[in-house]
Structures are given as C-alpha cells and as structure tokens.
C-alpha cells in the first residue's frame, strides 16, 4: 500500500516537470508497472529462497525505499538546475490554459 500511495504524487511531479507532456505521464505509469512486475518476481524469489511468506513485504519495502531515493536525487538535481525547468520564451506550454 505504501508503494501505491506514492504513485499519484510521482505522476503529478513528472508531468509538472515535463510541462504536461503526455509521454512523460505514460513513462511514469510504465515505471509503476515495471515496479509491480519486479516486486512480484522478487517476492516470489524471496519465498522460493526459503525466506518465508512474509519476505515479499520486505522486498516491497526495499523497492519503495529505492524509488524514494531516486525521487530525492531527481528533485535535488532539478533544484540545482532551475533553468532546465523553465520553458523557453518562444515555446508556449501546449494545452489549455
């Protein structure tokens, strides 16, 4: 549940940073789908390794911690390069205003 709770915020941050680009939103959802598949596979590996039926909970928590670390690094890099977040003057943001 912790992993799913972070998805709306992640998608919002990605689309805001990409100025509403549809490709960014689809890439963000695709990353969530990869996380779901990876978590299922790693959880199954943990059970088959003999770690017990509670091992997938810890695998999921580890995946969430890694994704939070990636988000923190990305946010810090975005703050250190504020010009990359701005739209050039000659290119208005597409979409309704």
Phi and psi restraints in degrees (value plus and minus 20) as a CYANA .aco file:
   2 UNK   PHI     -84.2   -44.2
   2 UNK   PSI     -59.8   -19.8
   3 UNK   PHI     -84.1   -44.1
   3 UNK   PSI     -63.8   -23.8
   4 UNK   PHI     -88.4   -48.4
   4 UNK   PSI     -48.3    -8.3
   5 UNK   PHI     -86.6   -46.6
   5 UNK   PSI     -47.9    -7.9
   6 UNK   PHI    -105.1   -65.1
   6 UNK   PSI     -32.1     7.9
   7 UNK   PHI     -84.5   -44.5
   7 UNK   PSI     -68.1   -28.1
   8 UNK   PHI     -79.6   -39.6
   8 UNK   PSI     -59.9   -19.9
   9 UNK   PHI     -86.1   -46.1
   9 UNK   PSI     -58.3   -18.3
  10 UNK   PHI     -85.7   -45.7
  10 UNK   PSI     -64.9   -24.9
  11 UNK   PHI     -84.1   -44.1
  11 UNK   PSI     -60.8   -20.8
  12 UNK   PHI     -82.4   -42.4
  12 UNK   PSI     -64.8   -24.8
  13 UNK   PHI     -83.5   -43.5
  13 UNK   PSI     -63.1   -23.1
  14 UNK   PHI     -84.8   -44.8
  14 UNK   PSI     -66.3   -26.3
  15 UNK   PHI     -90.0   -50.0
  15 UNK   PSI     -53.2   -13.2
  16 UNK   PHI     -85.5   -45.5
  16 UNK   PSI     -63.4   -23.4
  17 UNK   PHI     -86.5   -46.5
  17 UNK   PSI     -53.0   -13.0
  18 UNK   PHI    -110.5   -70.5
  18 UNK   PSI     -11.0    29.0
  19 UNK   PHI      38.7    78.7
  19 UNK   PSI      20.9    60.9
  20 UNK   PHI      61.8   101.8
  20 UNK   PSI      -7.3    32.7
  21 UNK   PHI     -85.4   -45.4
  21 UNK   PSI     111.1   151.1
  22 UNK   PHI     -85.8   -45.8
  22 UNK   PSI     -53.1   -13.1
  23 UNK   PHI     -84.0   -44.0
  23 UNK   PSI     -55.7   -15.7
  24 UNK   PHI     -86.1   -46.1
  24 UNK   PSI     -60.3   -20.3
  25 UNK   PHI     -85.3   -45.3
  25 UNK   PSI     -61.2   -21.2
  26 UNK   PHI     -89.3   -49.3
  26 UNK   PSI     -55.0   -15.0
  27 UNK   PHI     -86.6   -46.6
  27 UNK   PSI     -56.0   -16.0
  28 UNK   PHI     -87.1   -47.1
  28 UNK   PSI     -63.1   -23.1
  29 UNK   PHI     -86.5   -46.5
  29 UNK   PSI     -57.4   -17.4
  30 UNK   PHI     -82.8   -42.8
  30 UNK   PSI     -59.2   -19.2
  31 UNK   PHI     -83.3   -43.3
  31 UNK   PSI     -57.0   -17.0
  32 UNK   PHI     -85.2   -45.2
  32 UNK   PSI     -60.2   -20.2
  33 UNK   PHI     -85.9   -45.9
  33 UNK   PSI     -58.2   -18.2
  34 UNK   PHI     -83.7   -43.7
  34 UNK   PSI     -60.5   -20.5
  35 UNK   PHI     -82.2   -42.2
  35 UNK   PSI     -59.7   -19.7
  36 UNK   PHI     -84.0   -44.0
  36 UNK   PSI     -65.7   -25.7
  37 UNK   PHI     -86.8   -46.8
  37 UNK   PSI     -61.8   -21.8
  38 UNK   PHI     -84.0   -44.0
  38 UNK   PSI     -61.6   -21.6
  39 UNK   PHI     -83.3   -43.3
  39 UNK   PSI     -60.5   -20.5
  40 UNK   PHI     -84.8   -44.8
  40 UNK   PSI     -64.8   -24.8
  41 UNK   PHI     -85.6   -45.6
  41 UNK   PSI     -67.8   -27.8
  42 UNK   PHI     -86.4   -46.4
  42 UNK   PSI     -55.8   -15.8
  43 UNK   PHI     -82.9   -42.9
  43 UNK   PSI     -61.2   -21.2
  44 UNK   PHI     -85.2   -45.2
  44 UNK   PSI     -58.8   -18.8
  45 UNK   PHI     -83.9   -43.9
  45 UNK   PSI     -59.3   -19.3
  46 UNK   PHI     -85.3   -45.3
  46 UNK   PSI     -60.2   -20.2
  47 UNK   PHI     -86.8   -46.8
  47 UNK   PSI     -64.7   -24.7
  48 UNK   PHI     -89.1   -49.1
  48 UNK   PSI     -40.3    -0.3
  49 UNK   PHI     -99.9   -59.9
  49 UNK   PSI     -22.8    17.2
  50 UNK   PHI      69.7   109.7
  50 UNK   PSI      -2.1    37.9
  51 UNK   PHI    -104.2   -64.2
  51 UNK   PSI     -25.3    14.7
  52 UNK   PHI      78.7   118.7
  52 UNK   PSI     150.1   190.1
  53 UNK   PHI     -97.1   -57.1
  53 UNK   PSI     -30.6     9.4
  54 UNK   PHI    -110.2   -70.2
  54 UNK   PSI     -27.9    12.1
  55 UNK   PHI     -79.8   -39.8
  55 UNK   PSI     -56.3   -16.3
  56 UNK   PHI     -80.4   -40.4
  56 UNK   PSI     -46.8    -6.8
  57 UNK   PHI     -83.4   -43.4
  57 UNK   PSI     -61.8   -21.8
  58 UNK   PHI     -93.1   -53.1
  58 UNK   PSI     -54.3   -14.3
  59 UNK   PHI     -83.0   -43.0
  59 UNK   PSI     -65.2   -25.2
  60 UNK   PHI     -82.2   -42.2
  60 UNK   PSI     -61.0   -21.0
  61 UNK   PHI     -83.9   -43.9
  61 UNK   PSI     -57.9   -17.9
  62 UNK   PHI     -85.2   -45.2
  62 UNK   PSI     -60.0   -20.0
  63 UNK   PHI     -84.2   -44.2
  63 UNK   PSI     -61.6   -21.6
  64 UNK   PHI     -83.4   -43.4
  64 UNK   PSI     -62.9   -22.9
  65 UNK   PHI     -83.2   -43.2
  65 UNK   PSI     -59.7   -19.7
  66 UNK   PHI     -85.5   -45.5
  66 UNK   PSI     -60.1   -20.1
  67 UNK   PHI     -88.7   -48.7
  67 UNK   PSI     -55.6   -15.6
  68 UNK   PHI     -84.8   -44.8
  68 UNK   PSI     -58.5   -18.5
  69 UNK   PHI     -82.6   -42.6
  69 UNK   PSI     -61.4   -21.4
  70 UNK   PHI     -83.9   -43.9
  70 UNK   PSI     -61.7   -21.7
  71 UNK   PHI     -84.2   -44.2
  71 UNK   PSI     -59.7   -19.7
  72 UNK   PHI     -84.5   -44.5
  72 UNK   PSI     -64.8   -24.8
  73 UNK   PHI     -82.4   -42.4
  73 UNK   PSI     -63.6   -23.6
  74 UNK   PHI     -83.7   -43.7
  74 UNK   PSI     -60.2   -20.2
  75 UNK   PHI     -86.4   -46.4
  75 UNK   PSI     -60.5   -20.5
  76 UNK   PHI     -86.5   -46.5
  76 UNK   PSI     -59.5   -19.5
  77 UNK   PHI     -86.5   -46.5
  77 UNK   PSI     -56.5   -16.5
  78 UNK   PHI     -87.2   -47.2
  78 UNK   PSI     -57.0   -17.0
  79 UNK   PHI     -90.7   -50.7
  79 UNK   PSI     -52.3   -12.3
  80 UNK   PHI     -97.6   -57.6
  80 UNK   PSI     -35.7     4.3
  81 UNK   PHI    -144.5  -104.5
  81 UNK   PSI      50.7    90.7
  82 UNK   PHI     -86.0   -46.0
  82 UNK   PSI     -44.0    -4.0
  83 UNK   PHI     -87.0   -47.0
  83 UNK   PSI     -46.5    -6.5
  84 UNK   PHI     -90.8   -50.8
  84 UNK   PSI     -38.6     1.4
  85 UNK   PHI    -108.1   -68.1
  85 UNK   PSI     -33.0     7.0
  86 UNK   PHI    -109.8   -69.8
  86 UNK   PSI     128.1   168.1
  87 UNK   PHI    -108.0   -68.0
  87 UNK   PSI     112.4   152.4
  88 UNK   PHI     -78.2   -38.2
  88 UNK   PSI     130.5   170.5
  89 UNK   PHI     -79.2   -39.2
  89 UNK   PSI     -54.8   -14.8
  90 UNK   PHI    -102.1   -62.1
  90 UNK   PSI     -26.5    13.5
  91 UNK   PHI    -139.1   -99.1
  91 UNK   PSI      77.2   117.2
  92 UNK   PHI     -88.3   -48.3
  92 UNK   PSI     136.9   176.9
  93 UNK   PHI     -89.6   -49.6
  93 UNK   PSI     106.7   146.7
  94 UNK   PHI     -91.3   -51.3
  94 UNK   PSI     134.0   174.0
  95 UNK   PHI      88.2   128.2
  95 UNK   PSI     155.0   195.0
  96 UNK   PHI     -91.3   -51.3
  96 UNK   PSI     132.3   172.3
